[in-house]
Every structure is written in C-alpha cells, then in structure tokens.
Amino acid sequence: MQKEGEIRIPSGCAISGIFSRSGKKMNGEAIINSISTMHDRSNGLGGGFAAYGIYPRSKDLYAFHVFYDSVRAKEECEKVIMANFDVSIAEKIPTREMREITDEPAIWRYFGLPFEKLLKDTRLDEKEFVARCIVKINTEIRGAYVFSSGKNMGVFKAVGFPEDIGRYYCLDQYEGYCWTAHGRYPTNTPGWWGGAHPFAMLDYSIVHNGEISSYDANRRFIEMYGYKCTLLTDTEVITYIIDFLNRKQHLNLNEVAEVIAAPFWTEIDAMPEDRQKKLTYFRNVFSSLLITGPFSILLGFSGGMMALNDRLKLRSMVVGEKDDMTYMASEECAIRAIEPNPTRIWAPKGGEPVIVTLDKGVDA
C-alpha cells in the first residue's frame, strides 16, 4: 500500500525569477531556494537557470556555453568557433560531482568576439553574425550544442531536479542581478540535457510552463528566417520568436506580447481606433507567431525580465515586489520562500506582460 507522500501528483513545470532594479548582485542560493519549493512540479527530467551580470570581467565578450557528446564533436565545434571568433578564454565550466546528476556531457565555455574582418566581409552586424554561427553549429555538428551565447550572462541546465542542478553548477559562486529558473515535467517530449530549460539565443533566455498547440505553425514561420528547431521540445521556438520580433523586427516587448499573446478579435473591435489599427496589423502580418495553448513564460534579457501568460491564463503566474526587487514564479510560495513579506503581490491577467528593467544609469 502506498503511504502518504509516496505518490507524486504532477502539477506542471515550475518557473521562478528574481530581479534587482538597482543592479544589486545576488548569488544563486536564493533562486535555488525559490525553485526548490516547487519540487513536485517537476519529475527530475530537466531543470536549469539563467543568470545575468555574472561575467563582469568579460562583460563585453560573448560567452558560449557548449555541451559535447564526444571528442570529435568538440574538435569540430572548436574549429568553427576559433575560425570565427577571437577567443580569449576556453575552459571547462566548473561543476560539483553529484550522484543525482548522471550521463554528463563535456561542458565548456568560450569568451570572445567575432573577427572584425569577417564582420566586414559578411556585412552582418555583430549579433546576426553570432546568431548564424550558433545555428550552424547546432544544426551541422552532431554531438555539439551551444546552449548559451549572450554577453555577461549564462545558462546552466541539465537532466535532474533544479535544486540539484544549481548545486552541480556551483551557482552559489556566481553573482548576478537577474536569475531565472525552471523545473521540468515533460509530457510529450524527451528529457535530455539539450531539451532542458532555459532556451537561449544571444542574451534572450526563456523558461516555460505549458504546452504550445501552435508549435508547427510557429516553427514553419520562424524557420523561413534562418532559425532551426532541433531540440525536440516546443519551448525552443518561443526564444526564436522573441529574438525575431524584438531584435530583427524592432518591436518593443509590449508589442512582442501583443503578437504572441494577441487579444481576441472581439477585444480589438472594442478598442480605440488607433489601437485597433495597430493590433489588426500585428495579427495580420504576424498571424503565424500567435502562440496558442497554455503557457506562462519568463523572458530574461540583458537589463531586464518579462513575465507573460497566455491570453486565457491557463497557467499560473504570480508577481511580487519589495524595495528594488521583483519576484516572478508559478506559485506564491516560491516568492515567500525568499521574501516572506513582499509589499505587493498579484497575479497578472492573461496576455498582460510584466516587464522590469534596470534603473536608469545602472550598467547591465
């Protein structure tokens, strides 16, 4: 007979985020404590963290975090990296030996900038050059996966429970002004190191709770613009959509939210004329980027963080504030575990983005 506590009732993935508007640095203990309160929302098949401001000595360089399944994959990937980037540091990412974390790939990081001559020859701006190199590695080199590629930030993910993963990556030894975390409960996709959250492209990182029913339409559209979805999970496409809309199409994040969690037509029809025109334009031009199905996401980016629910609010999201701190999580307990007395706490409406950024004058 099963005893009480021996039966786990899954309740979906867990997400959590911490942000200091003043740029105050925090080590990884707080976010580990936050996500660990939602242990039963994941099943040990994936978890991870994104942290911003953690590489101040190399803040102007791209930091590439890479998984390798073989020596051959490492050799092939390093040829591509060294041919395109002036690399100043190449090293293993420090980890702790833990019995809970198994089947580890080789995990390396590289800090560097694109060669100026290549930027001139290709006539690409720096970010587009980097993005294309990452797509090339992840689609053409079997057994190599660049899972983080921004400046002064990093993603740390694995197969396991998130609290174990945080300690495996020694996150208590990093300090950042923004942290996001994810505990995974995969339903129709495999649990593997590359499929764990966060997913990242340049300085954008996404953690997600839910399931995207529009994935095929979203994927087909975004792959027309050079992106490739190869990681066997629907969440990957959200990162590319945000990169496309914000970086390439120059939409601000409120406008990005109006595309991916667009108001219903009945709501648009009741709006003032100028809003009707704008939202009608978005829904017509970017119709294939509307994300349907239940979701709550946290987007990390250089200098900020955004929370967003699907427009029907089919997944939970709670936001809290105190002093210069903002907290976002799937459950209120994850906020109160690290800030027992927030001055304000609320649940955003469906499709309503909550965006926080560093105070004016604070360097990311």
Phi, psi and omega in degrees: 000135178288135175270158178302134180095345180270350177254118180268130177256105184293143180228024177096168180297163178242138174228150179207149179212147178229136182217134176252114180293335179276357180082014179298134183272137178231141175279179189282357183298319183298314182291327175296315178297322180295308184291332182292336178293342180253031183310317185285358175274355176234170185231019176084006181260015176161143175191166179178178186218151167236140183224140184239137182090014189271349182239061185297329181286341180232034190293340180267003181252149172287136178251111181261119173260130189226135168267140174233132177268347183203164176296320179300315180299320179296316181297316181293318181293318181295330175298316179293314181298311184291334179283339185247342186229143172277097188269126179260336179221133172222119186202160172291144173283127182298136176221161173259145174285123182222133182294338181285340182253119185232169177056040183291137167283174168286135186235113184237162173223150183224137178243127180186180178230152176299145175295133182302321182298321180291324177297318179293317182294321183274345183057035177254148172285167189302313183293319180294322177299313180297314182301318180293323177295320180295315179299320180299313180297313187288340180257338187248342181251106182293130177089003175238136181216114175278111185253004176203136188209026180261178175265136176054038176206167178199149174254141179226113185214163185191181170267124182152183173278145188300322181296326176289321180295320178300320179283327176301319181272008177058042185292345174293347181261002176251151176230129180216162179271348181217133176226138169234155183215158182214136168243125192261141169229082183293137182253318182225019176225156186287155172266110179211166189301315181291333182274355176290156176266157003286158167256142187222149169216120188054230182267003177277135173222144184232131163243145194216137170242119179141198182212133186262108179283343180267013189306313184298316178294318178299314183296314182300320180293309188291331179287346173291345183249025170095355178277154177226125179265107188236003193258012171062032176209146186290334186297329183308321186292332180299317180301316181292323178298316181292320176300316181297311185288318185278311184278316186270321181265354175063029171281141174284172188291328173298319178291323175302315178298325180289343175271308188279338175232054189298144174299155176291156181302324179296326177288319179297319181298336182268001183272164173302157189302318182295322177291322177302314182298315182295311183289328174295320176300311180300316184291331178280314185284322184246037184300327182280357179256004170293125180264118179250162186100168182286130174202147161228135184229152166242126175256123169260143176209166183299113179091005182192177179209144180227137171252142180208131171263160167296163190291344175261358182053058180272355174231147186284148174204129179234141180235138177228156179223146167202127183053236182269005188259142172236137182236138179224133184200165176292328183226149180298327182300329181290334175280313184291341176296333181244344173219091185295336186231066177295146179284337179211139176213136184203166176251114179299153177288162176300131179076005182261110181286145170244114186241128175236142179225164176298146177300153180304131179093351179274130183276128177284000000 
